[in-house]
Amino acid sequence: MTTAYIALGSNLGDSEAHLEQAADALNQLPDTRVTATSRLFRTPPWGPIAQPPFLNAVVAVETGLSPHALLASMLGIERAAGRIRDQRWGPRTLDLDLLHMEGVSLHDEVLTLPHPRIAERAFVLLPLNDVAPNLVIPGQGVVADLLAVADQAGCEVIP
């Protein structure tokens, strides 16, 4: 079993329900269980397209799935939530990103681990800090330290 960290985001429809359903679906994957869930955060959209704010969270999972099998399952969960991939950084019902798998360094045409832009994104670091503040992201740093210098403007915890 390996610990993996998955970012969840949504800014279309009932975003809170989309994130809850995604966490439930991740927990039901074969040989996988959710071990920690962050609080929800409202964050400004990333990228050049005008769109509503996002709700973001992170879950930690213990999984026996390979990185590619986990990613394929995550893409299936996105599709089941109505995700359409037509605009990069556009609005979406559900976005799942595999951030890190302990002990895994990978870079191929489908997947890069750890995710190369974790350190740039408060919308990832805030919820990741909830579940793993002392996690060392190889080549990037400790989550809590990365968050301390991240631009958190417009980000807020959902009560």
C-alpha positions in Angstrom: 0.0 0.0 0.0 1.2 3.5 -0.9 0.0 6.9 0.4 -1.2 9.1 -2.4 -2.5 12.7 -2.3 -5.3 13.8 -4.7 -6.5 17.3 -5.2 -10.3 17.8 -5.8 -11.7 20.9 -7.4 -15.1 22.1 -8.8 -16.7 25.4 -9.9 -19.8 24.2 -11.8 -23.0 22.9 -10.4 -23.2 21.8 -6.8 -19.4 21.9 -6.2 -19.6 20.7 -2.6 -21.7 17.7 -3.6 -19.3 17.0 -6.5 -16.3 16.9 -4.1 -18.1 14.8 -1.6 -19.1 12.3 -4.2 -15.6 12.2 -5.6 -14.1 11.4 -2.2 -16.7 8.7 -1.8 -15.9 7.3 -5.2 -12.1 7.3 -4.4 -12.8 5.4 -1.2 -14.6 2.8 -3.2 -11.8 2.1 -5.7 -10.3 -1.4 -5.5 -7.5 -1.7 -2.9 -7.9 1.9 -1.9 -9.2 3.8 1.1 -9.4 7.5 2.0 -7.4 8.1 5.2 -7.7 11.9 5.5 -9.8 14.7 4.0 -9.0 18.4 4.2 -11.4 21.2 4.8 -13.0 22.9 1.8 -11.5 26.1 0.5 -13.0 28.7 -1.9 -10.3 29.9 -4.2 -10.0 32.2 -7.3 -9.9 30.5 -10.7 -6.5 29.7 -12.2 -5.8 30.7 -15.8 -7.0 33.2 -18.4 -10.7 32.2 -18.6 -13.3 34.3 -16.6 -15.2 31.8 -14.4 -16.7 31.3 -11.0 -14.5 30.6 -7.9 -13.5 27.0 -7.2 -14.1 24.8 -4.2 -11.0 22.8 -3.5 -10.0 20.0 -1.2 -7.3 17.2 -0.9 -7.7 13.6 0.2 -5.0 11.2 1.3 -5.5 7.6 0.2 -3.8 4.4 0.9 -3.8 2.4 -2.3 -2.4 -0.7 -3.9 -3.1 0.7 -7.4 -0.3 1.7 -9.6 0.0 5.4 -10.4 -1.4 4.9 -13.9 -4.3 2.7 -12.7 -5.1 5.3 -10.0 -5.1 8.1 -12.6 -7.3 6.1 -15.0 -9.8 5.6 -12.1 -9.7 9.3 -11.3 -10.5 10.2 -14.9 -13.4 7.8 -14.8 -14.7 9.5 -11.6 -14.4 12.9 -13.4 -16.3 11.6 -16.4 -19.1 10.2 -14.2 -19.4 13.7 -12.7 -19.9 15.2 -16.1 -16.4 16.5 -16.7 -15.8 17.7 -20.2 -12.3 18.5 -21.2 -12.7 21.2 -23.8 -10.8 24.2 -22.3 -7.5 24.1 -20.5 -8.0 25.8 -17.1 -11.7 26.3 -17.9 -14.7 25.7 -15.6 -15.4 22.2 -14.6 -17.8 20.0 -12.6 -14.9 18.1 -11.2 -11.1 18.1 -11.4 -9.0 15.4 -9.8 -5.2 15.8 -9.8 -2.8 13.1 -8.6 -0.3 15.3 -6.6 2.1 12.8 -5.1 2.6 9.2 -4.3 5.1 8.4 -1.6 8.2 6.8 -3.1 7.2 7.4 -6.7 9.0 9.7 -9.1 7.5 9.5 -12.6 7.6 11.5 -15.8 6.0 10.1 -19.0 3.5 11.3 -21.6 0.5 10.7 -19.3 1.7 11.5 -15.8 4.3 13.4 -13.9 4.8 12.7 -10.2 5.1 14.6 -8.0 2.8 17.1 -9.8 5.3 19.7 -11.1 3.3 22.8 -10.1 2.3 22.1 -6.5 4.5 24.9 -5.2 2.8 27.5 -7.4 -0.8 26.9 -6.3 -2.3 28.0 -3.0 -5.5 26.2 -4.0 -3.5 22.9 -3.8 -1.2 23.8 -0.9 -4.0 25.0 1.5 -5.9 21.8 1.6 -2.7 19.7 1.3 -1.4 21.4 4.3 -4.5 20.3 6.2 -3.7 16.6 5.6 0.1 16.6 5.3 1.8 19.8 6.5 5.2 18.0 6.9 5.1 16.1 3.6 8.2 16.6 1.6 7.5 17.1 -2.1 10.7 15.9 -3.8 12.3 18.8 -5.7 9.9 21.4 -4.3 10.0 21.3 -0.5 7.9 20.8 2.6 4.2 21.6 2.2 4.0 24.0 5.2 7.0 25.9 4.0 5.7 26.1 0.4 2.4 27.4 1.7 4.1 30.0 3.8 5.4 31.8 0.7 2.4 31.1 -1.6 0.1 33.8 -2.8 -3.2 33.0 -0.9 -5.1 36.2 -2.0 -8.8 35.4 -2.4 -8.6 32.0 -0.8 -10.8 31.2 2.2 -11.9 28.3 4.3 -15.5 27.2 3.9 -17.0 27.1 7.4 
